[in-house]
Amino acid sequence: MIRKENYLDILERETPINIIQYEEEDMFLLQKLYSDWMNLNEKIKQIGGRPSSLPSEFVEALVAYKMGYWRIDNMSVGFDCFDPNAPKGKNRIEIKYATGRMDFSSFSPEIKWDRLNFVKFYNESPEDCYFEVYDIDIQMIFEESERFGRYIYDRRGCRPRISVIRELIERGIYNEKREFSLF
């Protein structure tokens, strides 16, 4: 992994932002983290508990590596990754995900991103994980999700909450779907 400061064309000017670029050898760590998480959840289940959530930092790193993005190492900018290969105005990426059949995604009331990458995980075993990445423009979300737009425009200050799977993906509202295996 490479950590560095890079000047990104955001906020109508070149802004210095700390980024992380993932390399091929980082996949081994991501695979180990996933296996450890699956094993932890199996042990939690044995004592009668509910499984823990997959850490968002793991998902962001995995998507950044697989999609060729730079992960933003600064929570205050309002988005998770930057796509250096996308045209200006389409390169700030928000990452959301689900590990089950349904999701209920919560967003910041102030939108500072251009595209949503929604990750749908299929957790088979500690050594087998398949996932899909759905790329959705923010404009598509505003046009197609009445609930999302209502939160942003009518309920300022409230966090929009929607089921991305039900409201968008199941209806075919996305630009692209890419499929990956972690192992």
ABEGO torsion letter per residue (X at the ends): XBBBBBBBBBGGBBBBBBBBBBBAAAAAAAAAAAAAAAAAAAAAAAAGBBBBBBBAAAAAAAAAAAAGBBBBABAAAGBABBBAABBBGAABBBBBBBABABBBBBBBABBABABBBBBBBBBABAABBBBBBBBBBAAAAAAABAAAAAAAAABBGBBBBBBAAAAAAAAGBBABBBBBBAX
